[in-house]
Amino acid sequence: MNFSSEQPKIIVVGSSSIDLVLETEKVPCQNETVIAHNSESYFGGKGANQAVGAARLGASVYFIGCVGMDPLGQQIMRNMVNENVNVGFVYETDQEATGTAYVTTSDGNAAIVVVPAANNFLSIEHVEAADKYFHTTDLVLLQLEVSMKVVEYTVRKAKKYGKKIGLYASPAQRLSNEILDNVDFIVVKSNELHIVFGEDQREDILKKYFNKVFVRDDINSTVYFDGTEMKYCRKDNDKNNYKMGMGDAFTAGFSIALCHGNSIEECVKFGNEVSARVSSKKGSQTGLPRVSDFIS
């Protein structure tokens, strides 16, 4: 992994939230009540995770999102400022509360309920307001915790200016041909291929979208087709105890490596490395590494 002398410029359009994590002896089944032996809150939301991840790795990051006019929204804004993420295009709404997620976790397994709330109020007008920054950015990052209208509009805008576009297709939704054709890379969970692509024949999908679709699982392995052969990359971590935010971390790491002109193989390896590090600490953002961890 090589770091160039240029600072990458990245726009992240997406969600932010406060995550309440409940640690239990087991993840409850239907109609079952369990006792949590610990509860903690963390900063989260797939968009915010990617923004913080990219900023810690040395990028100049603008985040376009929406929070509620409440204390949680203020906490998210302050955290982003502290993480050197530009919040000039984070909007506040009095129509909804700030987004939240409720995570019940046990022995590496989790059940997650996301309440988008204010994230649903992010609009194409908000994206349009940042138009002049799309001219100068190197890459635009997206996820699927905001409306598909916003995602599709952002893809069109980025494509109009000839910018690279990355998408973490989570939470899984069927993607339109417009998105599939115009994004530069898509990260998708292995068990959600059939939702995103309408079929689950992994080899066929990867061969069709070679060097473009990267399939990940919860043991921090990534599979893709490089145009000649299937490539498998895995990064083990002895402290791989926490799986929250691993996909966001991979996407941020992959993006940074791509902006610095590295090969696809190096981008995947670096994404896996960033993902492995985040899994060693609780919370989606806590363990995100910094550029100083890789440059001595």
C-alpha positions in Angstrom: 0.0 0.0 0.0 1.5 3.3 -1.2 0.5 6.7 0.1 1.0 9.5 -2.5 1.8 13.0 -1.5 -1.7 14.2 -2.5 -4.4 14.4 0.1 -7.5 12.6 -1.2 -10.8 14.6 -1.3 -13.8 12.5 -0.5 -17.5 13.3 -0.3 -19.6 10.9 1.8 -23.4 11.1 1.3 -25.3 9.0 3.9 -26.5 8.2 7.4 -25.4 9.0 10.9 -26.8 7.6 14.2 -26.2 6.9 17.8 -25.9 3.1 18.4 -27.1 1.6 21.6 -25.3 -1.8 22.1 -26.8 -4.3 24.5 -24.5 -7.2 25.5 -26.4 -10.4 26.4 -25.8 -14.1 27.0 -27.7 -14.9 23.8 -29.4 -13.0 21.0 -33.1 -13.4 21.9 -35.4 -15.5 19.7 -39.0 -14.5 18.8 -41.1 -13.7 21.9 -38.1 -14.3 24.2 -36.9 -11.9 26.9 -33.2 -11.8 27.9 -31.3 -9.7 30.3 -28.5 -7.4 29.2 -25.4 -7.5 31.4 -24.0 -4.3 29.8 -25.2 -1.4 27.6 -23.1 1.3 25.9 -23.7 3.9 23.2 -21.4 4.6 20.3 -21.3 6.9 17.3 -22.5 5.1 14.1 -24.4 5.2 10.9 -22.8 3.7 7.8 -22.2 7.1 6.3 -20.7 8.7 9.4 -18.5 5.5 9.8 -17.1 5.9 6.3 -16.6 9.6 6.8 -14.7 9.2 10.0 -12.8 6.2 8.6 -11.6 8.2 5.6 -10.7 11.3 7.6 -8.6 9.3 10.0 -6.7 7.8 7.1 -5.8 11.3 5.9 -8.5 12.3 3.5 -10.2 15.7 3.3 -13.9 14.7 3.9 -17.2 16.4 3.4 -20.2 14.7 4.9 -23.7 15.3 3.5 -26.3 14.0 5.9 -29.2 14.9 8.2 -29.7 14.8 12.0 -32.5 15.9 14.3 -32.5 19.1 16.3 -31.8 17.3 19.5 -28.9 16.5 21.8 -28.0 13.3 19.9 -27.7 15.3 16.7 -25.4 17.8 18.4 -23.3 14.9 19.7 -22.9 13.6 16.2 -21.9 17.0 14.8 -19.3 17.6 17.6 -17.8 14.1 17.1 -17.4 14.7 13.3 -15.8 18.1 13.9 -13.4 16.5 16.4 -12.6 13.8 13.7 -11.8 16.5 11.1 -14.9 15.8 9.0 -16.4 18.9 7.4 -20.1 19.2 8.6 -21.0 22.2 6.5 -23.6 20.1 4.7 -25.0 18.2 7.6 -28.6 19.4 7.9 -30.8 19.6 10.9 -34.5 18.8 10.8 -37.2 19.5 13.4 -39.5 16.9 11.7 -37.7 13.8 13.2 -35.3 12.8 15.9 -31.7 11.9 15.1 -31.2 8.3 13.8 -30.6 5.5 16.2 -29.7 1.8 16.1 -30.3 -0.8 18.7 -27.9 -3.7 18.7 -28.2 -6.9 20.7 -25.0 -8.8 20.7 -23.7 -12.1 22.1 -20.5 -14.1 21.2 -20.0 -12.2 17.9 -23.6 -12.6 16.8 -25.9 -9.6 16.7 -29.5 -8.5 16.0 -29.8 -4.9 14.8 -32.8 -2.7 14.5 -32.1 0.7 12.7 -34.4 3.7 13.2 -33.5 6.0 10.3 -35.6 8.9 11.5 -33.8 12.1 10.4 -31.7 10.2 7.8 -35.0 9.8 5.8 -35.1 13.6 5.5 -31.9 13.8 3.5 -33.0 15.1 0.1 -31.6 15.7 -3.4 -31.8 19.4 -2.6 -29.2 18.9 0.2 -26.9 17.1 -2.2 -27.4 19.8 -4.9 -26.4 22.5 -2.3 -22.9 20.9 -2.3 -22.6 21.0 -6.1 -19.4 23.0 -6.2 -17.6 20.5 -4.1 -18.4 17.7 -6.5 -16.2 19.5 -9.0 -13.1 19.1 -6.9 -13.6 15.8 -5.1 -11.7 12.6 -6.0 -14.3 10.1 -4.9 -17.9 10.0 -3.7 -19.0 7.3 -1.2 -22.5 6.0 -0.6 -24.4 3.4 1.4 -28.1 2.5 1.5 -29.3 4.0 4.8 -30.8 7.0 3.0 -33.4 7.1 0.3 -32.7 5.5 -3.0 -33.7 8.7 -4.7 -30.8 10.5 -3.0 -28.4 7.6 -3.9 -29.4 7.6 -7.6 -29.2 11.4 -7.8 -25.8 11.5 -6.2 -24.5 8.8 -8.6 -25.8 10.9 -11.6 -24.1 14.0 -10.2 -20.8 12.3 -9.5 -20.9 10.7 -13.0 -21.6 14.0 -14.6 -18.4 15.4 -13.2 -16.4 12.2 -14.0 -15.8 11.3 -10.4 -15.1 7.9 -8.9 -18.1 6.4 -7.0 -18.0 3.8 -4.3 -21.1 2.1 -2.8 -21.4 -0.2 0.2 -24.7 -1.9 -0.7 -26.0 -2.2 2.9 -28.7 -2.5 4.2 -29.2 -4.6 1.1 -31.6 -3.4 -1.6 -32.1 -4.2 -5.3 -29.9 -1.9 -7.3 -31.0 -0.3 -10.5 -29.0 -0.9 -13.7 -28.1 2.8 -13.6 -26.3 2.4 -10.3 -24.7 -0.9 -11.3 -23.4 0.6 -14.5 -22.1 3.9 -13.2 -20.5 3.2 -9.8 -16.8 2.2 -9.8 -17.0 -0.3 -7.0 -19.6 -2.1 -5.0 -19.1 -3.8 -1.6 -21.7 -6.3 -0.7 -22.2 -9.0 2.0 -22.0 -12.6 0.8 -25.5 -13.5 2.2 -27.1 -10.5 0.4 -26.0 -11.0 -3.2 -29.5 -12.2 -4.2 -31.1 -9.1 -2.8 -28.7 -6.6 -4.4 -28.4 -8.3 -7.8 -31.6 -10.3 -8.0 -29.7 -13.6 -8.2 -27.2 -15.4 -6.0 -24.8 -17.0 -8.5 -21.7 -15.5 -7.0 -19.2 -16.5 -9.8 -21.5 -15.2 -12.5 -22.0 -11.8 -10.8 -18.3 -11.4 -10.0 -17.3 -12.3 -13.6 -19.8 -9.8 -15.0 -18.6 -7.0 -12.7 -14.9 -7.9 -12.6 -12.7 -5.6 -10.4 -15.9 -3.9 -9.4 -17.9 -6.1 -7.1 -16.3 -7.1 -3.8 -18.1 -9.8 -1.7 -17.4 -9.9 2.0 -18.3 -12.1 4.9 -18.1 -11.8 8.7 -14.6 -13.5 9.0 -13.1 -10.5 7.1 -12.5 -12.2 3.8 -13.1 -10.5 0.5 -13.7 -12.2 -2.9 -13.6 -10.6 -6.3 -12.8 -11.5 -10.0 -9.8 -9.7 -11.5 -10.7 -10.4 -15.1 -8.6 -13.6 -15.2 -9.2 -15.5 -11.9 -11.1 -15.4 -8.7 -9.2 -13.6 -5.9 -9.6 -14.4 -2.2 -8.2 -12.1 0.4 -8.5 -12.7 4.1 -7.1 -10.8 7.1 -7.3 -12.6 10.4 -7.2 -10.8 13.7 -6.8 -12.6 17.0 -8.9 -9.9 18.6 -11.7 -10.1 16.0 -14.4 -9.9 18.6 -16.6 -7.1 17.3 -18.2 -7.1 13.9 -20.0 -3.8 13.9 -18.7 -1.4 11.3 -16.4 -3.9 9.5 -18.0 -3.3 6.1 -17.8 0.5 6.5 -14.2 0.2 7.6 -13.3 -1.9 4.6 -15.0 0.5 2.2 -13.1 3.5 3.7 -9.8 1.7 3.5 -10.4 0.5 0.0 -11.4 4.1 -1.0 -8.3 5.7 0.4 -6.0 3.1 -1.3 -7.8 3.7 -4.6 -7.4 7.5 -4.3 -3.7 7.0 -3.8 -3.4 5.1 -7.0 -2.9 1.6 -5.7 -3.8 -1.6 -7.6 -7.2 -3.3 -6.9 -5.4 -6.1 -5.1 -3.6 -3.6 -2.8 -6.9 -1.7 -2.2 -8.6 -5.0 -1.1 -5.7 -5.8 1.2 -5.7 -2.4 2.8 -9.5 -2.5 3.2 -9.2 -5.8 5.0 -6.5 -4.4 7.2 -8.6 -1.4 8.2 -11.6 -3.7 8.8 -9.5 -6.1 11.0 -8.4 -3.2 13.2 -11.9 -1.9 13.7 -13.1 -5.3 14.9 -10.7 -5.3 17.9 -12.7 -2.6 19.7 -16.4 -2.0 20.6 -18.3 0.4 18.4 -18.2 1.1 14.7 -15.8 4.0 14.9 -13.7 3.4 18.0 -11.1 1.1 16.4 -10.8 2.9 13.1 -7.0 3.3 12.4 -5.3 6.6 11.6 -2.9 7.3 8.8 -0.1 7.5 11.3 -0.6 3.8 12.0 0.7 3.1 8.5 3.2 5.8 7.9 6.2 5.9 10.2 
